[in-house]
Amino acid sequence: MGRYVLRRLLQMVPVFLGTTFLIYALVWAVPGDPFEGKCGERDCPESYVSAMREKFNLDDPLLVQYGKYLLNLVRGDFGETSSGVEVADRIADTFPVTLQLALVALLIEAVIGIAAGVVSGLRGRGFLDSLVLVSTLFLISIPVFVTGYVVQLVFGLQLGWIAPTVGSSPSFGDLLVPGFVLASLSMAYVARLTRASIAENRRADYVRTALAKGLPDKRVVGVHLLRNSLIPVITFLGTDLGAFLGGAIVTEGIFNVPGIGGLVFRSILTKDGAMVTGLVTLLVLVYLLMTLLVDLLYAVLDPRIRYD
C-alpha cells in the first residue's frame, strides 16, 4: 500500500505541473492589458505599468514566469494581487466556507442519493422505483440556478421557512439549504447510478451464494451487495467534491455565501490574474488528492482489490 501511494504521488507531479502551467498560460498569456481599469477611468501611468510588469515577471518568457511562480508556490507563497492583497490570505478567508458548503452538499448527495438508489434497486419495478426515476429526471432537467431561485423565493421569501441568504459567518445549519441546492443535480445522478449498480449486482453469483448459505437479507445487502455496488458511486462522489468547490459560483451568488465562488467570479471580471491562478491551482490540488483518496477507498469497499 505504501509503495502504491508513493507511486501515485509521483504520478501526480507531472499532472500538477501540466495543469498549473496551462492555467498560468491561459491567465497571463491572453491578449490584452492585464492592468486595464486598475486606475479608474483614466489610463494607468507608465511607471505603474512597468512596476506591475516587473512584479509579476511579465517581461520574462512564459516558461521563466511559470518557473518563478512555481518556486514561490512550493514555499507556500500564492503571490499578491495588483492591489497588494495576499492571495493566500483571501483563500484562507473564503476557502473554509466553500469547503464547508461542499461537504454539506456531498453529505446530502451521498445520503439521499444512495438511499434512494438502494430502495429503487432492491424493489425493482414498482411505485418507489417509478417515483425515484421521475424525481431524479425532474432534478436533472432543471438547472441549479433555477432550483436555487425557486427555493429562495418560495421557502424563503413567501413562506418564510428558511433564511433567503446566509450571513458573513455561516454555520452548518445555515448552509443546509444552499448545500441541498448545490447537490440537487448530482444527487439525482447518484441515485440513478446506485440503482443501476444494485440492480446489476443483485444477479451476481456471490449474492446468490450468500442467500443460499442462509445469511440474513440485511447482511447480504449491507455487507456483500452494497459494498460492491458503491465502487462506481464512490468514484463519482470523490470527483464531485472538486466540482462542488469550483462550481459553487451560482449557488454562492444566490444565497450570498462568502466563499471562493464569488471571489473567482470577481477576480475574472477585474482581470486579477494572480487571484485566479492561485484559486484554480488550489482546486487542482483538491482534485488530485480526492482522486488518490477514492483509489484507496476501493480496497476498503472490495477486499479483492489489493495494491501491491
Secondary structure, DSSP 8 states (H G I E B T S, - for coil): -HHHHHHHHHHHHHHHHHHHHHHHHHHHSSSS-TTTTTTTTS---HHHHHHHHHHTTTTS-HHHHHHHHHHHHHTT---B-TTS-BHHHHHHHHHHHHHHHHHHHHHHHHHHHHHHHHHHHHH-SSHHHHHHHHHHHHHHHS-HHHHHHHHIIIIIIIS-SS-SS--SS--TGGGHHHHHHHHHHHHHHHHHHHHHHHHHHTTSHHHHHHHHTT--HHHIIIIIIHHHHHHHHHHHHHHHHHHHHHS-HHHHHHHT--SHHHHHHHHHHTT-HHHHHHHHHHHHHHHHHHHHHHHHHHHHH-TT----
